[in-house]
Each structure stands twice: as C-alpha cells, then as structure tokens.
Amino acid sequence: MHDDIWSRPRYPWLQVQTNVANYKVAMKVGSVSNNTKKLEVLVRWNPPPEGWIRLNTEGSCKENKMAGCGGVVRGSNGEGSGL
C-alpha cells in the first residue's frame, strides 16, 4: 500500500472488502473485556489533626493547552475557604 510503485487494483471492491474485514479483526483484538467484580468504596474528606489545616487541590489541562485548577483549605473542624 505504501510502496514506491503503485498500480490500480484489478478488483477495487475486493480490496475494500479486505480492508473492512481487516479493520473489524483489528477492532476485536483491540477491545478489552473486563469481567472483574467491582468494589464500591466510600470516599470522603478526612479532617486533619487538631491545629492543622488540609489543602486539597485539583487541576486539568486540555489538548489546546487550556488549563484550570482549584483547591480548598479546611481546618480540623471543617471550616475553610475555596481557592
């Protein structure tokens, strides 16, 4: 397909059928089947020790290099403010 010498296929429809069949096989091989059992876990914020603060942050970036971030600071009693 990528050789320097190219010639028109004698039966182009057959080439298309072959390419489609190869694509279907590749998609089956590339698909992942996950039959494992899932474990549900409760996730929650845990306060820091008395007299301490906890800083939680998160950030993300898109392909176009747009980015964002945020965070929250909380004390041991849950009092806090967003960033």
TIVO-2410 file (N, C-alpha, C; in nm, 3 decimals):
# residues 83
REC num residu      c1      c2      c3 atome chaine
REC   1      M   0.082  -0.119   0.000     N      A
REC   1      M   0.000   0.000   0.000    CA      A
REC   1      M   0.086   0.126   0.000     C      A
REC   2      H   0.205   0.119   0.062     N      A
REC   2      H   0.291   0.237   0.070    CA      A
REC   2      H   0.419   0.219  -0.010     C      A
REC   3      D   0.417   0.132  -0.110     N      A
REC   3      D   0.534   0.112  -0.194    CA      A
REC   3      D   0.552   0.229  -0.288     C      A
REC   4      D   0.674   0.241  -0.344     N      A
REC   4      D   0.701   0.347  -0.441    CA      A
REC   4      D   0.627   0.323  -0.572     C      A
REC   5      I   0.608   0.197  -0.607     N      A
REC   5      I   0.538   0.163  -0.731    CA      A
REC   5      I   0.394   0.128  -0.694     C      A
REC   6      W   0.300   0.196  -0.758     N      A
REC   6      W   0.159   0.173  -0.728    CA      A
REC   6      W   0.088   0.136  -0.856     C      A
REC   7      S  -0.001   0.041  -0.846     N      A
REC   7      S  -0.085   0.007  -0.962    CA      A
REC   7      S  -0.228  -0.007  -0.912     C      A
REC   8      R  -0.320   0.028  -1.000     N      A
REC   8      R  -0.462   0.021  -0.966    CA      A
REC   8      R  -0.501  -0.125  -0.947     C      A
REC   9      P  -0.572  -0.157  -0.837     N      A
REC   9      P  -0.614  -0.296  -0.817    CA      A
REC   9      P  -0.709  -0.341  -0.927     C      A
REC  10      R  -0.700  -0.466  -0.962     N      A
REC  10      R  -0.784  -0.520  -1.069    CA      A
REC  10      R  -0.930  -0.521  -1.025     C      A
REC  11      Y  -0.954  -0.557  -0.898     N      A
REC  11      Y  -1.089  -0.559  -0.843    CA      A
REC  11      Y  -1.092  -0.469  -0.719     C      A
REC  12      P  -1.116  -0.339  -0.737     N      A
REC  12      P  -1.111  -0.246  -0.622    CA      A
REC  12      P  -1.210  -0.281  -0.512     C      A
REC  13      W  -1.327  -0.332  -0.548     N      A
REC  13      W  -1.427  -0.367  -0.446    CA      A
REC  13      W  -1.375  -0.477  -0.355     C      A
REC  14      L  -1.293  -0.568  -0.411     N      A
REC  14      L  -1.235  -0.676  -0.330    CA      A
REC  14      L  -1.134  -0.619  -0.230     C      A
REC  15      Q  -1.058  -0.520  -0.272     N      A
REC  15      Q  -0.963  -0.454  -0.183    CA      A
REC  15      Q  -1.036  -0.384  -0.069     C      A
REC  16      V  -1.147  -0.319  -0.101     N      A
REC  16      V  -1.227  -0.253   0.003    CA      A
REC  16      V  -1.281  -0.356   0.102     C      A
REC  17      Q  -1.334  -0.466   0.053     N      A
REC  17      Q  -1.385  -0.572   0.142    CA      A
REC  17      Q  -1.275  -0.627   0.232     C      A
REC  18      T  -1.157  -0.647   0.176     N      A
REC  18      T  -1.044  -0.698   0.254    CA      A
REC  18      T  -1.005  -0.599   0.363     C      A
REC  19      N  -1.000  -0.470   0.328     N      A
REC  19      N  -0.965  -0.367   0.427    CA      A
REC  19      N  -1.068  -0.360   0.538     C      A
REC  20      V  -1.196  -0.370   0.504     N      A
REC  20      V  -1.302  -0.368   0.606    CA      A
REC  20      V  -1.291  -0.489   0.697     C      A
REC  21      A  -1.268  -0.606   0.639     N      A
REC  21      A  -1.252  -0.728   0.720    CA      A
REC  21      A  -1.132  -0.716   0.813     C      A
REC  22      N  -1.020  -0.664   0.763     N      A
REC  22      N  -0.902  -0.644   0.847    CA      A
REC  22      N  -0.930  -0.545   0.960     C      A
REC  23      Y  -1.004  -0.440   0.930     N      A
REC  23      Y  -1.039  -0.340   1.031    CA      A
REC  23      Y  -1.124  -0.403   1.142     C      A
REC  24      K  -1.222  -0.484   1.103     N      A
REC  24      K  -1.309  -0.549   1.202    CA      A
REC  24      K  -1.229  -0.642   1.293     C      A
REC  25      V  -1.134  -0.715   1.235     N      A
REC  25      V  -1.049  -0.804   1.316    CA      A
REC  25      V  -0.965  -0.721   1.413     C      A
REC  26      A  -0.908  -0.612   1.364     N      A
REC  26      A  -0.825  -0.527   1.449    CA      A
REC  26      A  -0.906  -0.467   1.563     C      A
REC  27      M  -1.029  -0.429   1.537     N      A
REC  27      M  -1.114  -0.371   1.642    CA      A
REC  27      M  -1.148  -0.475   1.747     C      A
REC  28      K  -1.169  -0.600   1.707     N      A
REC  28      K  -1.199  -0.706   1.804    CA      A
REC  28      K  -1.078  -0.734   1.891     C      A
REC  29      V  -0.960  -0.737   1.830     N      A
REC  29      V  -0.837  -0.764   1.905    CA      A
REC  29      V  -0.809  -0.649   2.001     C      A
REC  30      G  -0.838  -0.526   1.959     N      A
REC  30      G  -0.809  -0.409   2.041    CA      A
REC  30      G  -0.909  -0.385   2.152     C      A
REC  31      S  -1.024  -0.449   2.147     N      A
REC  31      S  -1.123  -0.425   2.252    CA      A
REC  31      S  -1.086  -0.504   2.376     C      A
REC  32      V  -1.117  -0.445   2.490     N      A
REC  32      V  -1.083  -0.507   2.617    CA      A
REC  32      V  -1.211  -0.549   2.687     C      A
REC  33      S  -1.211  -0.669   2.736     N      A
REC  33      S  -1.324  -0.719   2.812    CA      A
REC  33      S  -1.285  -0.724   2.958     C      A
REC  34      N  -1.365  -0.661   3.042     N      A
REC  34      N  -1.336  -0.658   3.184    CA      A
REC  34      N  -1.448  -0.730   3.258     C      A
REC  35      N  -1.421  -0.851   3.300     N      A
REC  35      N  -1.522  -0.929   3.371    CA      A
REC  35      N  -1.495  -0.934   3.521     C      A
REC  36      T  -1.412  -0.845   3.571     N      A
REC  36      T  -1.380  -0.846   3.713    CA      A
REC  36      T  -1.493  -0.784   3.793     C      A
REC  37      K  -1.506  -0.828   3.917     N      A
REC  37      K  -1.607  -0.771   4.007    CA      A
REC  37      K  -1.558  -0.634   4.054     C      A
REC  38      K  -1.652  -0.543   4.070     N      A
REC  38      K  -1.619  -0.408   4.113    CA      A
REC  38      K  -1.647  -0.395   4.262     C      A
REC  39      L  -1.561  -0.324   4.330     N      A
REC  39      L  -1.574  -0.300   4.472    CA      A
REC  39      L  -1.612  -0.154   4.492     C      A
REC  40      E  -1.721  -0.128   4.559     N      A
REC  40      E  -1.765   0.008   4.585    CA      A
REC  40      E  -1.700   0.055   4.715     C      A
REC  41      V  -1.634   0.171   4.707     N      A
REC  41      V  -1.563   0.225   4.823    CA      A
REC  41      V  -1.614   0.365   4.850     C      A
REC  42      L  -1.647   0.393   4.975     N      A
REC  42      L  -1.690   0.526   5.015    CA      A
REC  42      L  -1.568   0.616   5.026     C      A
REC  43      V  -1.569   0.726   4.952     N      A
REC  43      V  -1.458   0.821   4.955    CA      A
REC  43      V  -1.511   0.949   5.016     C      A
REC  44      R  -1.441   1.000   5.117     N      A
REC  44      R  -1.485   1.124   5.180    CA      A
REC  44      R  -1.364   1.199   5.232     C      A
REC  45      W  -1.388   1.323   5.267     N      A
REC  45      W  -1.283   1.408   5.322    CA      A
REC  45      W  -1.260   1.369   5.467     C      A
REC  46      N  -1.134   1.358   5.504     N      A
REC  46      N  -1.097   1.332   5.643    CA      A
REC  46      N  -1.030   1.457   5.700     C      A
REC  47      P  -1.075   1.503   5.815     N      A
REC  47      P  -1.015   1.625   5.871    CA      A
REC  47      P  -0.871   1.602   5.915     C      A
REC  48      P  -0.791   1.710   5.913     N      A
REC  48      P  -0.654   1.698   5.963    CA      A
REC  48      P  -0.654   1.695   6.116     C      A
REC  49      P  -0.541   1.665   6.176     N      A
REC  49      P  -0.533   1.668   6.323    CA      A
REC  49      P  -0.563   1.809   6.377     C      A
REC  50      E  -0.604   1.817   6.500     N      A
REC  50      E  -0.636   1.945   6.566    CA      A
REC  50      E  -0.518   2.042   6.552     C      A
REC  51      G  -0.549   2.166   6.510     N      A
REC  51      G  -0.446   2.269   6.495    CA      A
REC  51      G  -0.378   2.270   6.358     C      A
REC  52      W  -0.413   2.177   6.272     N      A
REC  52      W  -0.356   2.170   6.138    CA      A
REC  52      W  -0.461   2.212   6.036     C      A
REC  53      I  -0.416   2.238   5.913     N      A
REC  53      I  -0.507   2.262   5.801    CA      A
REC  53      I  -0.475   2.160   5.693     C      A
REC  54      R  -0.573   2.133   5.609     N      A
REC  54      R  -0.553   2.041   5.497    CA      A
REC  54      R  -0.582   2.117   5.368     C      A
REC  55      L  -0.494   2.103   5.270     N      A
REC  55      L  -0.510   2.166   5.139    CA      A
REC  55      L  -0.535   2.057   5.037     C      A
REC  56      N  -0.651   2.061   4.971     N      A
REC  56      N  -0.683   1.969   4.862    CA      A
REC  56      N  -0.686   2.048   4.733     C      A
REC  57      T  -0.615   2.000   4.631     N      A
REC  57      T  -0.610   2.069   4.503    CA      A
REC  57      T  -0.641   1.973   4.389     C      A
REC  58      E  -0.679   2.030   4.277     N      A
REC  58      E  -0.708   1.953   4.156    CA      A
REC  58      E  -0.678   2.043   4.037     C      A
REC  59      G  -0.634   1.985   3.928     N      A
REC  59      G  -0.607   2.060   3.807    CA      A
REC  59      G  -0.628   1.974   3.685     C      A
REC  60      S  -0.647   2.038   3.571     N      A
REC  60      S  -0.662   1.964   3.446    CA      A
REC  60      S  -0.614   2.051   3.331     C      A
REC  61      C  -0.585   1.986   3.219     N      A
REC  61      C  -0.536   2.055   3.100    CA      A
REC  61      C  -0.596   1.989   2.977     C      A
REC  62      K  -0.641   2.070   2.882     N      A
REC  62      K  -0.695   2.017   2.757    CA      A
REC  62      K  -0.585   2.013   2.652     C      A
REC  63      E  -0.614   1.945   2.540     N      A
REC  63      E  -0.516   1.934   2.432    CA      A
REC  63      E  -0.478   2.071   2.376     C      A
REC  64      N  -0.570   2.168   2.382     N      A
REC  64      N  -0.540   2.301   2.329    CA      A
REC  64      N  -0.463   2.386   2.429     C      A
REC  65      K  -0.413   2.323   2.536     N      A
REC  65      K  -0.331   2.385   2.639    CA      A
REC  65      K  -0.409   2.477   2.732     C      A
REC  66      M  -0.542   2.476   2.725     N      A
REC  66      M  -0.623   2.546   2.824    CA      A
REC  66      M  -0.614   2.466   2.953     C      A
REC  67      A  -0.598   2.535   3.064     N      A
REC  67      A  -0.582   2.465   3.191    CA      A
REC  67      A  -0.664   2.534   3.299     C      A
REC  68      G  -0.695   2.460   3.402     N      A
REC  68      G  -0.767   2.514   3.515    CA      A
REC  68      G  -0.725   2.441   3.641     C      A
REC  69      C  -0.745   2.508   3.753     N      A
REC  69      C  -0.713   2.443   3.880    CA      A
REC  69      C  -0.798   2.504   3.990     C      A
REC  70      G  -0.803   2.438   4.100     N      A
REC  70      G  -0.878   2.487   4.215    CA      A
REC  70      G  -0.835   2.412   4.338     C      A
REC  71      G  -0.884   2.458   4.450     N      A
REC  71      G  -0.848   2.391   4.573    CA      A
REC  71      G  -0.932   2.442   4.688     C      A
REC  72      V  -0.918   2.376   4.800     N      A
REC  72      V  -0.989   2.417   4.920    CA      A
REC  72      V  -0.897   2.392   5.040     C      A
REC  73      V  -0.900   2.486   5.135     N      A
REC  73      V  -0.824   2.474   5.259    CA      A
REC  73      V  -0.925   2.458   5.371     C      A
REC  74      R  -0.908   2.354   5.454     N      A
REC  74      R  -1.000   2.331   5.564    CA      A
REC  74      R  -0.922   2.301   5.691     C      A
REC  75      G  -0.980   2.343   5.801     N      A
REC  75      G  -0.922   2.313   5.931    CA      A
REC  75      G  -0.979   2.184   5.987     C      A
REC  76      S  -0.940   2.151   6.108     N      A
REC  76      S  -0.982   2.025   6.170    CA      A
REC  76      S  -1.132   2.020   6.199     C      A
REC  77      N  -1.198   2.136   6.208     N      A
REC  77      N  -1.343   2.139   6.230    CA      A
REC  77      N  -1.422   2.150   6.100     C      A
REC  78      G  -1.354   2.149   5.986     N      A
REC  78      G  -1.421   2.158   5.857    CA      A
REC  78      G  -1.434   2.299   5.805     C      A
REC  79      E  -1.397   2.400   5.885     N      A
REC  79      E  -1.405   2.538   5.838    CA      A
REC  79      E  -1.301   2.559   5.729     C      A
REC  80      G  -1.333   2.642   5.632     N      A
REC  80      G  -1.236   2.661   5.525    CA      A
REC  80      G  -1.282   2.759   5.421     C      A
REC  81      S  -1.203   2.768   5.316     N      A
REC  81      S  -1.235   2.857   5.205    CA      A
REC  81      S  -1.179   2.797   5.077     C      A
REC  82      G  -1.245   2.828   4.965     N      A
REC  82      G  -1.200   2.781   4.834    CA      A
REC  82      G  -1.091   2.869   4.779     C      A
REC  83      L  -1.015   2.813   4.691     N      A
REC  83      L  -0.908   2.889   4.624    CA      A
REC  83      L  -0.941   2.909   4.479     C      A
***
